Amino acid sequence: MDPTWLNSFREKLDTFYAWPSLYTFKFIVPADQQEHLRQLFPLHTTATEKSSEKGKFVSLTYQMMMHSSESVIDVYKKASVIEGIVAL
């Protein structure tokens, strides 16, 4: 991930959130990669899933209590290695 983008994102998170805070993650992944994404989130998170019309992709939305902007960025870093993922 680009360091300039990460610094900008961190600043925005710290401007708009008071930590700890509930943060919403939204991703679109190929259907065969969704289990890899699910493993990044503990069982206590709130999750919403929706398959695409043809079932090739799945939209996953997670809400999780995060302790800092760095903890949010860590999740995005871990998710970035999943093939075909789109973070919204």
For each residue, the residues with C-beta under 8 A, 3 or more apart:
1: 5 6 76 77 80
2: 5 6
3: 6 7
4: 7 8
5: 1 2 8 9
6: 1 2 3 9 10 73
7: 3 4 10 11
8: 4 5 11 12
9: 5 6 12 13 69 73
10: 6 7 13 14 69 70 73
11: 7 8 14 15
12: 8 9 15 16
13: 9 10 16 17 69 72 73
14: 10 11 17 19 69
15: 11 12
16: 12 13
17: 13 14 21 23 69
18: 21
19: 14 66 67 68 69
20: 65 66 67 68
21: 17 18 65 66
22: 63 64 65 66
23: 17 63 64 65 66 72
24: 61 62 63
25: 41 61 62 63 64 75 76 79 87
26: 59 60 61 87 88
27: 37 59 60 61 79 85 86 87 88
28: 57 58 59 60 85 86 88
29: 33 34 36 37 57 58 60 82 84 85 86
30: 33 34 56 57 58 83 84
31: 34 51 52 55 56 57 58
32:
33: 29 30 36 37 82 83 84 85
34: 29 30 31 37 38 49 58 60
35: 38 39
36: 29 33 39 40 82
37: 27 29 33 34 40 41 60 79 82 85
38: 34 35 41 47 60
39: 35 36
40: 36 37 75 78 79
41: 25 37 38 45 47 62 64 75
42: 45 64
43:
44:
45: 41 42 62 63 64
46: 62 63 64
47: 38 41 60 61 62 63
48: 59 60 61 62
49: 34 58 59 60 61
50: 58 59
51: 31 55 57 58 59
52: 31 55 56 57 58 59
53:
54:
55: 31 51 52
56: 30 31 52
57: 28 29 30 31 51 52
58: 28 29 30 31 34 49 50 51 52
59: 26 27 28 48 49 50 51 52
60: 26 27 28 29 34 37 38 47 48 49
61: 24 25 26 27 47 48 49
62: 24 25 41 45 46 47 48
63: 22 23 24 25 45 46 47
64: 22 23 25 41 42 45 46 75
65: 20 21 22 23
66: 19 20 21 22 23 71 72 75
67: 19 20 71
68: 19 20 71 72
69: 9 10 13 14 17 19 72 73
70: 10 73 74
71: 66 67 68 74 75
72: 13 23 66 68 69 75 76
73: 6 9 10 13 69 70 76 77
74: 70 71 77 78
75: 25 40 41 64 66 71 72 78 79
76: 1 25 72 73 79 80 87
77: 1 73 74 80
78: 40 74 75 81
79: 25 27 37 40 75 76 82 85 87
80: 1 76 77 85 87
81: 78
82: 29 33 36 37 79 85
83: 30 33
84: 29 30 33
85: 27 28 29 33 37 79 80 82
86: 27 28 29
87: 25 26 27 76 79 80
88: 26 27 28
